[in-house]
Amino acid sequence: MAGAVVLALLLLLAAMAAASVAAAGGCAGEAFSANRAYAACSDLPRLGASLRWTYDRGAGGELSVAFVAAPAAPGGWVAWGLNPAGDGMAGAQALVAVPSSSGAWEVRTYNISGYALGEPGPIAFPASDLAAELGADGRVRVFGTLSLAAYGGAGVLNQVWQVGPAVTGGVPAPHAMGGANLAAKAKLDLLTQTTTAASSSSDAIAKKRNIHGLLNAVSWGILLPMGAILARYLKTFRSADPAWFYLHVSCQLIGYGVGVAGWATGINLGNMSNGITYTLHRNIGIIVFALGTLQIFALFLRPKKENKYRVYWNMYHHSVGYTVIILGITNIFKGMTILGVEQRWKTAYVAVLCLLGVAAIILEVVTWGMVVKRRNAESKTFNSASNGHLPRHV
């Protein structure tokens, strides 16, 4: 049964990787309404967004764009803009697409002076031909033409983009503050028709965040629950003794080792991300790491089976182990929210947990059946030996 779980897990991870490859580099094949066509396109590195554009230097520096992204939630908003003053939100000249009360989509322009959206109004780049529409795939297409004549004809611009969860009373709600949201910026090279990361340091942080999340998901969220399942159910099978113990210890040690790497990456991220603290996520991570370390050292203090204190050690070991698993899985979902990962990765991880859960339920039924059968057999043996009477004492 454990082998089937591992095989299914590997197949799922392979499918996830294949889906990721298939989803990459697909911007060039998309067609737009009203026969809109563009000279260049780029899959942007965050939030599943993409940009198409045509730049005409001889026509007053006109930049025609089509920005495509999915809102953070149904009824949410999407935005794209250029920032002549920096590489972040403050100073951005943005096109924001929101759903109107009639159900159609409209585009508003915002001159963002700080870290709040503010009120719609004119932007530094005169905008025309603004339009937006919701596609059948749930993504919003934002169209517009910007005049860059006042920008001096420079070929490299700072671009930013964002997605939001809701529009209340016509006002876009604040976007999430996850890693993908904070890193949604890049350089747009109009002359070579490419986009590059806005900051190598922010790219390095984003990569480390992804590595941190992956290591912790595999360790605390997959390997440790698998080790617990192996220990709880395989030891019921007499033929699996003592193999179940070595499988359990191996799984937990590997999981702990991967978890230490993930925890160390998280510490490094904290040092690199000055001013950004996810207090609850950090505190749960510290608790999980401390309890996991305690479990490892407790192996060296494990009493022998015949020791009268073994029952208390078992109670401690089981309670701390299940606490680590529950807190670890909880923190993984919190980390996914912080990273702003796509829903498909959350769904894939939930599928892995469901697979482990189903395996545990099946094994629970099987092992309880075996225990009941053994008890009945032992009871019959006892009754047969005593002929149904208690032994007499002289």
N, C-alpha and C positions, 0 to 999 in steps of 0.2 A: 504493500500500500504506500509506504514511504517513497519507494522508487517511482511509483506512478505520479505521486505529487511532484517530485523533483522533475520528472520528464515533462509533465504538463506545464510546470513553471518555466522550464527552459523554452518550450514551444511558444509560450505566451510572450516571453521576452524577445524571442526571435521575431514574432509577429509585430511587436511594438517597434523593433528596429526597422523592419521592412516598411512599416507604415510611415515611419519618420523619413526614410529615404524617398519613398514615393511622394511624400508631401513637399519635399524640398524642390526648389527651382522650378515651380510651376507657374510663375507670373507671366511668361511669354505667351502661353496658350490661351489666355482669357480674352473673350470678345465683349465689347460694351455696346450699350444701346445707342441709337442715333448715329451708328457707324463711326463712333469715336475711335481714333487710332493714334498711337504714340510711337515715337522713335526709339525709346529706351524703356527698360523696366528693371526693377530690382526687388527681390524679396527682402524686406527689412528684417534686421536681426532680432527684433523683439515683438511680442504681442501678436504674432501671426499676421502682421500687416505687410502690404506691398505697395509700391509706388510705380506708376508709369508717367512718363513726361516727354514733352517735346520742347526744345529750347531754340528760339529763333533770335539770334543776336542782331540780325538786320532789320527786325521789325520792332524796334524799341525795346529789345530785350524781353520779349514775351515768353513766358513759361506756362505752358499748358500742362496740367497735371490731372491724374486720376489716382486717388488714394483709396485703398481697399483694406478694410479691417472689420472684425466682428465686435459689436459692443460687448462690454463685460457681462451684460445680462439683457434679456429681451426688453425692449423699450429704452435701452441705454443710448449712449452717444459715442461718436468717434470724432477725432480731431487730428489735423495735420497743419504744420506751419513752418515758416522760416524765421530764424532768429539772427538779425544782423548784429546784435550786441553781445551774444554769448552762445553757449551750447546747451542751455537749459530752458526752463519754462519762462523765467523772467525775461522780458524783452521780446518774446515770440510774437509774430504776426500770424494769427491762426485762422484756419477755416474749420468751423465746428458744425457738424451735421447732427441735427436733432429731429425726432419725430414730432410732427405738429398734431394739433387736436383732431384734424381731419384724417389722420393716418398717413398722410404723405410726409416726405422728408424735406427739410429745408436747411440751407447753409447760412450760418451767421459768421461775421468776421469779428475778431477780438484782438485788440492791441493789449497784450498782457504785460502789465507793468511790474507785477510782483509775483507772489505765489498763490494768488487767487485769480479766478477767471475774470472777474469784474463784469462790466456791462458790454454788450455788443456795440460796435462802432467802427468807423473807418480805420484802415490799417495803412502802414507805410508803403505797401505795394498795392497800387490800385487794382482791384479785383473785378472781373467780369465773367459772364457765362457760368455763374455759380449754380450748381444743381447737385442733388443727391438722390439715391434710390436704394432700396433694400432688395438684395438678391434672394433667390430661392434657397441659397445655402446659408442664409442668416447673416451674411456680411453686407456692410454698407459701402457703396461706391460714392465717393465725393469727387466732383468735377469742378474745375475752375481754371481761369487764366489770370496770371499775375504779371504786372508790368514791372520789370526789374531795372528800368532805365535809371532810376534814382540811386541804384546800388552801385553804379559805376561799371557795370559789365563784368564784374568779377566772376570767375568760373566756378569757384568752390563756395558753397553756402552751408550754414548750419541748419539742419532740419530737426524737428521734434515731432512726435506724434503721441497719441494717447487714446485710451478707451475708457468709458465710464459706465456705471451701473444703472443709472436712472435719470430721468428728467422729471422734476416735480414743479408744477406750476410754470412750465416753460423754462425753468432754470436747471442747467446740468448739475447733478450732484457731484461731489468730489470723487476723484478716481482713487483706486487702491494705491497703497504705498509699498507694494511688493518690489522685489528686485527688478523684475521685468519692466514694471512701470517706471521706476526711477532711472532705468538705463535706456529708455526709449528715445534715443537721439543718435544722429550719425552725420557725417559729412556727405553732402550731395555735390558731386563733381559734374557740372553741366557740360564741360568740354570733352571729357573722356567718357561721359555717360555711365558713371559708376557711383556707388555709395561705399563709404568706408566708415569704420567705427569712429565716433566722435572723440573717444579717449581710450588709449591703450590701457590705462589703469582701470577704467570702469569696465572694459572688456575682461581684464584679468579678474576683477572682483566677481563679475557675472559667471565666469567659468568656475571659479572656486566655489561659488554658491551652488552651482549645479552639481559639482563633485561632492560637496558637503551633503547635499540632499540625497544624492544617489547612494553614497556610502552608508548613511544612516538608515535609509529605507531598506537596503539589503540586510544590514546587520540587525538593528533593533526591531525592524518591522517584518522581516521574513525569516532569517536564519534562527533567531532566538525562539519565535513561535514554533518553527519546525522542530527544534531541539526539544522543546517542552512536549510536543506531540509524541515524538519518539520515546521519551522517557515514560510518559504516562501510559502508553498503550502497548508498546512492544514488550515491556517486562512481564506482561500477562502471559505471553507465549513462552513456555518453559524452554523451547528450542532456541529462543532468542537470547537466553541468558548465558554469558554476560555481554553478548554482542551489543545489546541495546544500550548498556552503560557507556561503552566506548563510542558508539554512534552519538549518543547524547552529549558526552563531554566534547567530542570533536566538533560537533555542530556549534555548541555554545562557545568554545574557545575561538573558533574561526569567526563566529559572529561578533564576539567581544573584540577580537583584534581589528576587524573591519570597523567596528563602532569606535574604537580608540582613534583610528585614522580620521573618521568623520568628525569626532569631537575635537581633535587637534585642528582640523581644517576650520571648524567653527570658531575656535579661539583666535586663529590667525585672521579670519574674516572680521571678527570684532575689533581687532587691532587696526585693520585697514580701513574700517568704516567709521571714522570719527564722527560723533554726533548722531549716529544711527544705532539705536538699542531696541531690541525686541525682548523686553524684560521677561515676560511669561515664557516664551520659547526658550530663552537662555536658562532660566531657573529650572524648568522641567528637564532640560538637557543635563544640567549639573546633577540633579537628583538621580536621573537614569544612569549616568556614568558612575556616580558614587555607589549606588546600589549594585550595579553590574560588577564593579570592582570588588565589592564586599562578597558577592557570590563566588567570584573566582578564588579569593583567599579562604572562603569557607570550605572549599573542597579539601584543603589540607587539615582541617579540623573535624572532618566527618568521622563520627564514632563508628565502631564496628556494629554489625547487625544485632549482635547479642547484647550490646551495651544498653543499660537502662535509660540512658539519655538520648538514644538514637531517635526516639519518637518525637522528642522536642526539637531536635535538629531538623528532622523532616518537616515539621510544621513551619519552622523558620524558613527553610530552604524553599518550600513551595510558595509560601506567602510572599516572600521577597521576589521570587522569580516571576510570579504572575503580576506583581506590581510593576516590575521593570517592563514586562511586555505591554501592559495596558498603557502605562505612561509613555513608552516609546512610540507606540502606534498613534496615540493622541498627539504627540509632538511632531510626528511625521506629517500629519494633516495640517497642523499649524504652520509647519515649514513650507508646505505646498502653497498655502494661502499667502505667506510672505513672499515666496518666489513668484507668485502669480502664474503657476504652471498651467498649461492648457488642460481643459477638462478631460481630454482623452487619456492623459497620464494618470489623473486621479481615478478615472474609471478603470484603467488597467490595474492600478494598485488595489482598488476595491475588489476587482475580480480575483486577484491573487489571494487576498484575505478570505474571500468567499470559498475559494478552492480549498484552502487550509481548514476553514470551518466545516465544510462538507466532509472532508477526510476525517476530521476529529469526531463528528457526529456518527459517521459510519463505524469508526473504530470503537467509539463508546458503546454502541449497541452490540457489536461483536464481542468485545471484551466482557461486558456485563453478562452476556449469554454464557460465555465460557465460565465465569465465576459462579453463576447460579448452577450450572451443570456440575461443576466440581463439588460444590457444597452438597448438592443432592446425592452425588456419588459417595461422598465421605459419610453422609448421614446414613445411607443404606448399608455401608460397610460396618459402621458402628452398631446399628440395630441388629445386623446379622450376627456380629460377634457376640453381642450380649443377649441375643434371643429376645430382644425387646424388654429386658429387665435390667434394673440397676444392679451392679455387682454388690454382693453381700460382704460386709465387713465383720471380721471375727474379733 
